Amino acid sequence: MKKLALLLIAVATLPLQLHAQSLNARFSTSLYSYERNLTENTTASYLRLYQTAQLTIGQLASNQLSFHFFGQISQDLAESADDDPIPRLYNAYLQWQERNAILNQVKLGRQRVYSGVAYGAIDGVDVTVRAGNFFKIGGFAGFLVPISNEIEIDSWDASHSFGLRASTDRLLGSKILISFMQRNRQPVNYTMPGQFTQKLLTFESLEQRLIGVDFYRSFSRRLNFYGRFDYDLQQERVRRTQVELRVSPTQKLELAGEFFHRAPLIDANSIFTVFEQSTSQDVGLRANYKLNQTWFLDGNFGYQIYDGDESLRFGLGLRCRYGYFGYNFRNGYGGKNNGAYAALNYQLNSKFGVVASTGVSRYSLFDENSDEYTSITGSLGVNYRPHKLFSVDVLGQGVRNRFFSNDVRFFVKANYWFFTAKKK
């Protein structure tokens, strides 16, 4: 842990040693107050402090090199927990990028990977190169971020992930991405056989091995198409299929239709693989109509098909620059929900703003024949910005439902920014 801390300090101060020419930093300090029921008759109050830092330091050594950092540390001020303080390191990486070069981009350090079927956080490297004028080829490899409340780096045997991708945005006017990803994480072995099978289950480290294709085509300013296909090579099944078509018949009306086929995202080395799994299909329609320059009308409809069951949903909403009001309905598999909601975000003057929201719903669990319950939620807050680089938010939240007769929470957050740019 000490070696890792020294390494992080060295990486964090490296940009300063390289004579940075630009700095973009944002810090947030938050307090969150709430109660939790430990037992049926006892409760505990919590006051949790969060300190977040996000930095981007650019123009290091050359205009192509930059450093990116995003981290958080939290501590409960009322009820000290064994794990407190809890640090979180989300990003800490160096990035080299040159738009028109063969070596297009290199990222080294802790980073999040989102590329087709690839997802998650790694401690490693991501490289993108140009292959001629039409294609980009890239790949990544690294250790998976450990599941713990400490900042650590895993070993390759304990966990790792790697992937490849090839993309183009100049093939017959279309954007195409082909991607592959594999994730391995060594599971915790069972020490006792199962009660009914009397077998000692063992699992390999392979979690996911996926391949996918993304396709986007814009036929005109008013018509575009998106499709996606993901296949699970390890479990030999279609993981996901998505088709979406957007069309704008007029300048005021936008329509969208979409179809999803999904299989449960269950790791190949999970105990849940012993249970039977079924897929689902989802058909949806969405519409947006511009009433005037500030008012918009939204609507949506969805139909889900499950193994032996189905579900229906629809919603209607009215929004403007100051907020929105809406209604939603859902019935079928998973229960029934019938609710209305509203939100307001109004700037009183250059320094003060107010935010408010509320919602009420009548719902039942499992199916429409189950007992019905009422849920009421609400929030009220203010925003104070005395300076363009500093702001304070105060928010109160309340919930009343079948579990809590009066659940009230408070949230206070201070944001402060600073920017510098070294003149040449």
Protein Blocks (a to p, Z undefined) as FASTA:
>chain_A
ZZmmmmmmmmmmmmmmnopabdcdddddddddddddfblmbccdddddddddddddehih
iakbccdddddddddfklccfklccdddfbdcdddddfkbmblbacedjddddehjbgcj
dddddddddehjkbccdddddddddddfbdcdddfklpccdddddddfkeghiacddddd
dddddddddfbdcfklopacdddfbfbdcddddddddfbfkbccdddddddfklopafbd
cddddddfbfkbccddddddddddddfkbfklmpccdddddddddddddfblmbccdddd
dddddehiacdddddddddfkbccdddddedehiacddddddddddfblmbccddddddd
dddehiambccdddddddddddddfbfkbccdddddddddfklmbdcddddddddddddd
ddZZ
